[in-house]
């Protein structure tokens, strides 16, 4: 499925062009480590700027990148490149990634995943000055009905009955920095009982939904 830019209405095109122009104003040269330090995300407010600098310096020096935050959680960097940072604090994992736009400017993607024990993610987008953007501009995540196998009708009674215990929709996102792809995983099957999972597994896909970045949005 492709992003049909020329099929958009005039106001939608204008909005996208204005957004890209504004994003370009503030973003040149910023890398994932810099954005990690400047973040105003609540999960990071328990870390001082000095803590964040220490984490990055330790990681780059090849040492264990670990500090204890103000909530007494162990916090460490798992991966760090120019355009990607993966961070863990307690049961929360965060992925910060820098995405190129069509005019050589960039935006920030942020995944925050809590696992307690089943994982569930939030996905957000920001300018490089941490102004929050409308997630719907950049991706349309799938509903749980997408994870029903091809050729089956989610409204069919036996499928509906099998999926009744799946009323909570738990989704996990992961970003592949090399391919610039987002994977969306349906995690609710891990939340329900083994018996309920077994009844439904014949109707559910085993693979995630893969979204590719096209320098405008994930499709």
MARTILUM-686091 format. One record per residue: y, z, x of N, C-alpha, C in turn. Coordinates in nm, 2 decimals, decimal comma. Last residue first. Example, Ala and Ser with C-alpha at 12.3 -4.5 7.8 and 13.67 -1.06 7.14 Angstrom:
# residues 2
     n.yy     n.zz     n.xx    ca.yy    ca.zz    ca.xx     c.yy     c.zz     c.xx
    -0,22     0,71     1,28    -0,11     0,71     1,37     0,00     0,79     1,29
    -0,57     0,78     1,32    -0,45     0,78     1,23    -0,33     0,78     1,32
# end
This chain:
# residues 219
     n.yy     n.zz     n.xx    ca.yy    ca.zz    ca.xx     c.yy     c.zz     c.xx
     0,33     0,58     0,38     0,26     0,50     0,27     0,11     0,49     0,30
     0,62     0,76     0,46     0,47     0,75     0,47     0,41     0,68     0,35
     0,91     0,57     0,54     0,84     0,67     0,47     0,69     0,66     0,50
     1,03     0,43     0,75     1,11     0,46     0,63     1,05     0,58     0,56
     0,85     0,39     0,94     0,99     0,41     0,99     1,09     0,42     0,87
     0,60     0,42     0,83     0,65     0,28     0,85     0,80     0,28     0,89
     0,32     0,61     0,88     0,46     0,61     0,88     0,51     0,47     0,91
     0,04     0,64     0,66     0,10     0,58     0,78     0,25     0,58     0,77
    -0,19     0,87     0,53    -0,06     0,81     0,51    -0,01     0,76     0,65
    -0,51     0,92     0,40    -0,43     0,89     0,52    -0,30     0,82     0,48
    -0,69     1,16     0,24    -0,60     1,05     0,22    -0,51     1,04     0,35
    -1,02     1,24     0,38    -0,88     1,27     0,34    -0,80     1,15     0,30
    -1,35     1,22     0,24    -1,25     1,18     0,34    -1,11     1,22     0,29
    -1,52     1,27     0,04    -1,53     1,36     0,15    -1,42     1,33     0,26
    -1,45     1,28    -0,32    -1,45     1,21    -0,19    -1,46     1,32    -0,07
    -1,67     1,41    -0,58    -1,55     1,42    -0,49    -1,56     1,34    -0,36
    -1,89     1,42    -0,73    -1,78     1,34    -0,78    -1,66     1,33    -0,69
    -2,08     1,58    -0,60    -2,12     1,44    -0,63    -2,00     1,35    -0,68
    -1,96     1,83    -0,60    -1,95     1,75    -0,48    -1,99     1,60    -0,50
    -1,98     1,99    -0,83    -1,87     1,90    -0,82    -1,88     1,80    -0,71
    -2,19     2,16    -0,79    -2,19     2,09    -0,91    -2,09     1,97    -0,90
    -2,12     2,28    -0,54    -2,24     2,20    -0,55    -2,24     2,11    -0,67
    -1,90     2,44    -0,62    -1,88     2,33    -0,53    -2,00     2,23    -0,53
    -2,03     2,63    -0,78    -1,93     2,54    -0,84    -1,91     2,42    -0,75
    -2,19     2,75    -0,59    -2,25     2,69    -0,70    -2,16     2,59    -0,77
    -2,00     2,86    -0,41    -2,09     2,76    -0,36    -2,16     2,68    -0,48
    -1,67     2,89    -0,57    -1,81     2,94    -0,53    -1,90     2,83    -0,49
    -1,37     2,76    -0,42    -1,46     2,79    -0,53    -1,59     2,84    -0,48
    -1,25     2,68    -0,17    -1,21     2,81    -0,24    -1,30     2,85    -0,35
    -1,34     2,44    -0,09    -1,37     2,56     0,00    -1,34     2,69    -0,07
    -1,23     2,27    -0,28    -1,38     2,30    -0,28    -1,42     2,41    -0,19
    -0,95     2,27    -0,21    -1,00     2,36    -0,32    -1,15     2,38    -0,32
    -0,86     2,10    -0,03    -0,92     2,22     0,02    -0,98     2,31    -0,09
    -0,81     1,78     0,06    -0,83     1,86    -0,06    -0,92     1,98    -0,03
    -0,58     1,67     0,30    -0,71     1,72     0,27    -0,71     1,80     0,14
    -0,40     1,41     0,43    -0,40     1,51     0,33    -0,54     1,54     0,29
    -0,26     1,32     0,74    -0,38     1,33     0,66    -0,37     1,44     0,56
    -0,02     1,09     0,86    -0,05     1,22     0,80    -0,18     1,21     0,72
     0,03     0,93     1,18    -0,03     0,94     1,05    -0,04     1,08     1,00
     0,09     0,84     1,44     0,19     0,87     1,34     0,14     0,86     1,20
    -0,10     0,83     1,63    -0,10     0,72     1,53     0,01     0,73     1,43
    -0,03     1,06     1,78    -0,05     0,93     1,85    -0,04     0,81     1,75
    -0,01     1,27     1,60     0,11     1,23     1,67     0,10     1,09     1,74
    -0,11     1,33     1,30    -0,16     1,27     1,42    -0,05     1,21     1,49
    -0,09     1,62     1,10    -0,02     1,51     1,16    -0,08     1,46     1,29
    -0,23     1,74     0,80    -0,23     1,74     0,94    -0,16     1,61     0,99
    -0,22     1,95     0,51    -0,17     1,83     0,58    -0,19     1,85     0,73
    -0,42     2,06     0,24    -0,38     2,08     0,38    -0,34     1,94     0,43
    -0,40     2,20    -0,09    -0,40     2,08     0,00    -0,35     2,12     0,14
    -0,53     2,32    -0,38    -0,50     2,36    -0,24    -0,51     2,23    -0,15
    -0,49     2,39    -0,70    -0,49     2,27    -0,61    -0,44     2,31    -0,47
    -0,69     2,55    -0,93    -0,60     2,57    -0,82    -0,60     2,45    -0,73
    -0,91     2,46    -1,08    -0,77     2,45    -1,14    -0,66     2,48    -1,04
    -1,18     2,41    -1,05    -1,09     2,36    -0,95    -0,94     2,36    -1,00
    -1,35     2,48    -1,25    -1,32     2,58    -1,16    -1,22     2,54    -1,05
    -1,36     2,21    -1,38    -1,29     2,32    -1,44    -1,26     2,44    -1,34
    -1,51     2,01    -1,28    -1,39     2,04    -1,21    -1,31     2,15    -1,27
    -1,72     1,98    -1,46    -1,76     2,01    -1,32    -1,63     2,06    -1,24
    -1,58     1,89    -1,68    -1,65     2,02    -1,68    -1,68     2,07    -1,54
    -1,49     1,64    -1,60    -1,39     1,75    -1,63    -1,46     1,88    -1,63
    -1,74     1,51    -1,57    -1,65     1,54    -1,45    -1,55     1,64    -1,48
    -1,82     1,51    -1,84    -1,90     1,58    -1,74    -1,83     1,61    -1,61
    -1,60     1,36    -1,96    -1,63     1,50    -1,99    -1,71     1,57    -1,89
    -1,36     1,18    -1,78    -1,49     1,19    -1,84    -1,54     1,33    -1,85
    -1,13     1,18    -1,64    -1,12     1,23    -1,78    -1,26     1,24    -1,84
    -1,18     1,06    -1,40    -1,16     1,21    -1,40    -1,16     1,27    -1,54
    -1,42     0,82    -1,36    -1,30     0,86    -1,45    -1,29     1,01    -1,45
    -1,51     0,64    -1,07    -1,53     0,75    -1,17    -1,40     0,78    -1,24
    -1,43     0,46    -0,88    -1,51     0,41    -0,99    -1,55     0,52    -1,09
    -1,41     0,68    -0,61    -1,37     0,56    -0,67    -1,48     0,52    -0,78
    -1,41     1,04    -0,66    -1,47     0,92    -0,60    -1,42     0,79    -0,68
    -1,12     1,23    -0,66    -1,24     1,20    -0,73    -1,28     1,06    -0,68
    -0,88     1,25    -0,53    -1,00     1,29    -0,45    -1,13     1,28    -0,53
    -0,68     1,20    -0,72    -0,71     1,10    -0,61    -0,84     1,12    -0,54
    -0,66     1,44    -0,86    -0,74     1,33    -0,92    -0,77     1,22    -0,82
    -0,48     1,60    -0,72    -0,63     1,62    -0,70    -0,71     1,51    -0,76
    -0,22     1,37    -0,60    -0,27     1,48    -0,69    -0,43     1,49    -0,67
    -0,07     1,29    -0,28    -0,17     1,27    -0,39    -0,20     1,39    -0,47
     0,28     1,27    -0,21     0,14     1,33    -0,19     0,06     1,30    -0,31
     0,48     1,05    -0,11     0,44     1,09    -0,25     0,29     1,14    -0,23
     0,75     1,07     0,12     0,61     1,07     0,09     0,59     1,10    -0,06
     1,02     1,05     0,14     0,95     1,02     0,26     0,80     1,01     0,23
     1,15     1,14    -0,08     1,21     1,02    -0,02     1,11     0,96     0,08
     1,03     1,38    -0,15     0,99     1,26    -0,22     1,05     1,13    -0,17
     1,18     1,57     0,00     1,04     1,53     0,05     1,00     1,40    -0,02
     1,51     1,56     0,07     1,42     1,55    -0,04     1,28     1,49     0,01
     1,59     1,78     0,35     1,59     1,65     0,28     1,49     1,65     0,16
     1,80     2,03     0,49     1,68     1,99     0,42     1,70     1,86     0,34
     1,92     2,02     0,81     1,96     2,01     0,67     1,84     1,96     0,60
     1,88     2,05     1,09     1,81     2,13     1,00     1,87     2,14     0,86
     1,98     1,85     1,24     2,06     1,97     1,24     2,00     2,07     1,13
     1,80     1,64     1,20     1,79     1,72     1,33     1,89     1,83     1,34
     1,70     1,68     0,86     1,77     1,62     0,96     1,76     1,70     1,09
     1,36     1,73     0,74     1,50     1,78     0,77     1,57     1,67     0,86
     1,09     1,79     0,51     1,16     1,70     0,60     1,31     1,75     0,62
     0,77     1,95     0,45     0,91     1,93     0,43     0,97     1,84     0,54
     0,49     2,08     0,30     0,54     1,97     0,38     0,69     1,95     0,35
     0,25     2,34     0,31     0,38     2,29     0,26     0,43     2,18     0,35
    -0,10     2,39     0,26     0,01     2,35     0,34     0,13     2,32     0,25
    -0,38     2,60     0,30    -0,29     2,53     0,21    -0,16     2,51     0,28
    -0,72     2,70     0,37    -0,59     2,65     0,41    -0,51     2,58     0,30
    -0,88     3,00     0,30    -0,87     2,86     0,28    -0,73     2,82     0,31
    -0,86     3,28     0,34    -0,90     3,20     0,46    -0,89     3,05     0,43
    -0,60     3,17     0,45    -0,63     3,31     0,41    -0,74     3,32     0,31
    -0,37     3,00     0,62    -0,51     3,00     0,60    -0,56     3,14     0,57
    -0,09     2,79     0,58    -0,14     2,93     0,57    -0,29     2,92     0,54
     0,11     2,57     0,74    -0,02     2,58     0,68    -0,06     2,73     0,69
     0,38     2,35     0,73     0,34     2,49     0,75     0,22     2,52     0,67
     0,52     2,08     0,88     0,41     2,12     0,81     0,39     2,27     0,84
     0,80     1,88     0,90     0,75     2,01     0,92     0,64     2,05     0,83
     0,98     1,62     1,06     0,88     1,66     0,96     0,83     1,80     1,00
     1,31     1,51     1,12     1,21     1,61     1,15     1,11     1,62     1,03
     1,42     1,18     1,22     1,42     1,30     1,13     1,31     1,39     1,17
     1,63     0,95     1,40     1,51     1,03     1,38     1,53     1,14     1,27
     1,73     0,61     1,49     1,75     0,75     1,47     1,62     0,82     1,43
     1,66     0,35     1,49     1,64     0,42     1,61     1,69     0,56     1,61
     1,66     0,26     1,23     1,78     0,23     1,31     1,78     0,31     1,44
     1,43     0,34     1,11     1,44     0,19     1,14     1,57     0,16     1,22
     1,33     0,65     1,27     1,37     0,57     1,15     1,40     0,42     1,20
     1,07     0,85     1,40     1,17     0,75     1,42     1,20     0,67     1,29
     1,02     1,20     1,38     0,98     1,07     1,33     1,10     0,97     1,35
     0,88     1,47     1,52     1,00     1,39     1,52     0,96     1,25     1,48
     0,72     1,77     1,39     0,71     1,63     1,45     0,84     1,55     1,43
     0,56     2,07     1,39     0,69     2,01     1,39     0,68     1,87     1,46
     0,34     2,27     1,23     0,35     2,14     1,31     0,49     2,09     1,29
     0,21     2,60     1,23     0,32     2,51     1,20     0,31     2,38     1,29
     0,01     2,83     1,07     0,01     2,73     1,17     0,13     2,63     1,13
    -0,06     3,17     1,01     0,02     3,06     0,98     0,03     2,96     1,10
    -0,17     3,41     1,07    -0,25     3,32     0,99    -0,18     3,19     0,96
     0,01     3,45     1,36    -0,08     3,52     1,27    -0,17     3,42     1,20
     0,13     3,15     1,44     0,18     3,29     1,42     0,10     3,36     1,32
     0,15     2,86     1,63     0,07     2,95     1,55     0,12     3,09     1,55
     0,25     2,52     1,66     0,28     2,66     1,68     0,19     2,75     1,59
     0,31     2,21     1,80     0,22     2,29     1,72     0,22     2,44     1,76
     0,53     1,95     1,82     0,50     2,09     1,86     0,41     2,15     1,76
     0,64     1,63     1,94     0,55     1,71     1,86     0,53     1,85     1,91
     0,78     1,47     2,11     0,80     1,45     1,97     0,71     1,53     1,88
     0,71     1,55     2,37     0,85     1,52     2,34     0,88     1,52     2,19
     0,47     1,81     2,30     0,51     1,69     2,36     0,66     1,66     2,33
     0,25     2,07     2,28     0,39     2,04     2,29     0,41     1,91     2,37
     0,03     2,30     2,12     0,06     2,17     2,17     0,21     2,15     2,18
     0,04     2,58     2,07    -0,09     2,51     2,09    -0,07     2,38     2,16
     0,23     2,86     2,13     0,23     2,72     2,12     0,10     2,66     2,16
     0,21     3,17     1,95     0,19     3,09     2,07     0,20     2,94     2,03
     0,22     3,51     1,87     0,28     3,38     1,84     0,26     3,29     1,97
     0,10     3,78     1,70     0,09     3,70     1,82     0,13     3,56     1,79
     0,31     4,00     1,52     0,21     3,89     1,52     0,21     3,83     1,65
     0,51     4,19     1,48     0,39     4,22     1,56     0,28     4,13     1,55
     0,74     4,10     1,38     0,64     4,15     1,28     0,51     4,19     1,34
     0,87     4,00     1,59     0,92     4,13     1,54     0,83     4,18     1,43
     0,60     3,87     1,80     0,73     3,86     1,73     0,76     4,00     1,67
     0,49     3,83     2,13     0,47     3,91     2,00     0,60     3,91     1,93
     0,39     3,52     2,28     0,48     3,63     2,27     0,44     3,71     2,14
     0,24     3,29     2,50     0,22     3,39     2,40     0,33     3,49     2,40
     0,10     3,06     2,66     0,23     3,06     2,59     0,22     3,16     2,47
    -0,03     3,09     2,97    -0,06     3,12     2,83     0,07     3,14     2,76
     0,10     2,82     3,17     0,05     2,96     3,15     0,03     2,98     3,00
     0,22     2,58     3,24     0,07     2,59     3,24     0,01     2,73     3,22
     0,48     2,56     3,21     0,43     2,61     3,34     0,28     2,62     3,35
     0,51     2,49     2,95     0,53     2,39     3,05     0,49     2,43     3,18
     0,45     2,75     2,84     0,36     2,63     2,81     0,38     2,53     2,92
     0,67     2,90     2,93     0,53     2,94     2,97     0,44     2,82     2,95
     0,88     2,76     2,80     0,88     2,77     2,95     0,73     2,81     3,00
     0,82     2,81     2,53     0,83     2,67     2,59     0,81     2,67     2,74
     0,84     3,09     2,52     0,72     3,02     2,48     0,71     2,88     2,54
     1,10     3,13     2,60     0,99     3,18     2,68     0,86     3,11     2,65
     1,24     3,02     2,38     1,26     2,96     2,52     1,14     3,01     2,61
     1,16     3,20     2,19     1,12     3,06     2,18     1,13     2,99     2,31
     1,27     3,44     2,28     1,13     3,43     2,26     1,08     3,28     2,26
     1,54     3,37     2,26     1,48     3,40     2,39     1,33     3,39     2,39
     1,57     3,36     1,99     1,59     3,24     2,07     1,53     3,25     2,20
     1,31     3,56     1,84     1,45     3,54     1,89     1,45     3,41     1,96
     1,12     3,53     1,55     1,13     3,51     1,69     1,27     3,49     1,74
     1,16     3,55     1,28     1,11     3,67     1,35     1,10     3,65     1,50
     1,23     3,29     1,22     1,34     3,39     1,23     1,29     3,52     1,29
     1,02     3,13     1,17     1,07     3,14     1,31     1,18     3,24     1,33
     0,98     3,12     0,90     0,87     3,16     0,98     0,91     3,19     1,13
     1,23     3,02     0,80     1,20     3,17     0,79     1,09     3,21     0,88
     1,40     2,79     1,02     1,29     2,82     0,93     1,26     2,97     0,92
     1,60     2,70     1,18     1,63     2,81     1,10     1,52     2,84     1,00
     1,56     2,58     1,52     1,52     2,59     1,38     1,57     2,72     1,31
     1,62     2,55     1,79     1,73     2,55     1,70     1,69     2,57     1,55
     1,36     2,54     1,91     1,46     2,65     1,94     1,57     2,66     1,84
     1,26     2,31     1,79     1,19     2,44     1,77     1,29     2,56     1,80
     1,43     2,13     1,90     1,44     2,15     1,76     1,37     2,28     1,72
     1,35     2,13     2,17     1,49     2,17     2,13     1,50     2,20     1,99
     1,09     2,04     2,14     1,11     2,17     2,19     1,25     2,22     2,16
     1,12     1,78     2,04     1,06     1,88     1,96     1,09     2,02     2,01
     1,46     1,66     2,13     1,31     1,66     2,14     1,25     1,78     2,06
     1,73     1,45     2,09     1,67     1,58     2,07     1,52     1,57     2,06
     1,85     1,20     2,13     1,81     1,28     2,25     1,75     1,41     2,22
     2,05     1,18     1,84     2,01     1,12     1,97     1,97     1,22     2,07
     2,14     1,28     1,60     2,01     1,30     1,64     1,96     1,25     1,77
     2,36     1,26     1,43     2,34     1,39     1,50     2,21     1,39     1,58
     2,38     1,00     1,31     2,50     1,06     1,38     2,46     1,18     1,47
     2,16     0,93     1,18     2,18     0,88     1,32     2,29     0,95     1,39
     2,19     1,03     0,93     2,09     1,09     1,02     2,11     1,05     1,16
     2,38     0,86     0,82     2,41     1,00     0,85     2,32     1,06     0,94
     2,22     0,62     0,81     2,35     0,63     0,89     2,38     0,77     0,92
     2,02     0,70     0,63     1,99     0,66     0,77     2,11     0,67     0,86
     2,18     0,75     0,40     2,10     0,86     0,46     2,07     0,82     0,61
     2,27     0,49     0,35     2,37     0,60     0,37     2,30     0,71     0,45
     2,03     0,36     0,30     2,11     0,32     0,41     2,21     0,42     0,45
     1,94     0,50     0,07     1,86     0,50     0,19     1,94     0,46     0,31
     2,14     0,44    -0,12     2,12     0,58    -0,08     2,04     0,59     0,05
     2,12     0,17    -0,14     2,25     0,23    -0,09     2,22     0,37    -0,04
     1,87     0,15    -0,26     1,89     0,09    -0,13     2,02     0,15    -0,07
     1,93     0,28    -0,51     1,83     0,34    -0,42     1,84     0,28    -0,28
     2,11     0,11    -0,62     2,15     0,25    -0,58     2,06     0,31    -0,49
     1,96    -0,13    -0,66     2,07    -0,13    -0,57     2,11     0,02    -0,53
     1,60    -0,06    -0,66     1,73    -0,09    -0,72     1,84    -0,07    -0,62
     1,34    -0,22    -0,45     1,42    -0,11    -0,50     1,55    -0,15    -0,57
     1,22    -0,43    -0,33     1,20    -0,41    -0,48     1,27    -0,29    -0,54
     1,26    -0,41    -0,07     1,35    -0,50    -0,14     1,32    -0,50    -0,29
     1,07    -0,21     0,00     1,21    -0,18     0,00     1,30    -0,28    -0,08
     0,79    -0,11    -0,07     0,86    -0,23    -0,12     1,01    -0,21    -0,12
     0,56    -0,01     0,15     0,69     0,03     0,09     0,77    -0,09     0,06
     0,22    -0,08     0,06     0,34    -0,09     0,15     0,46    -0,04     0,08
    -0,12     0,00     0,09     0,00     0,00     0,00     0,12     0,00     0,09
# end
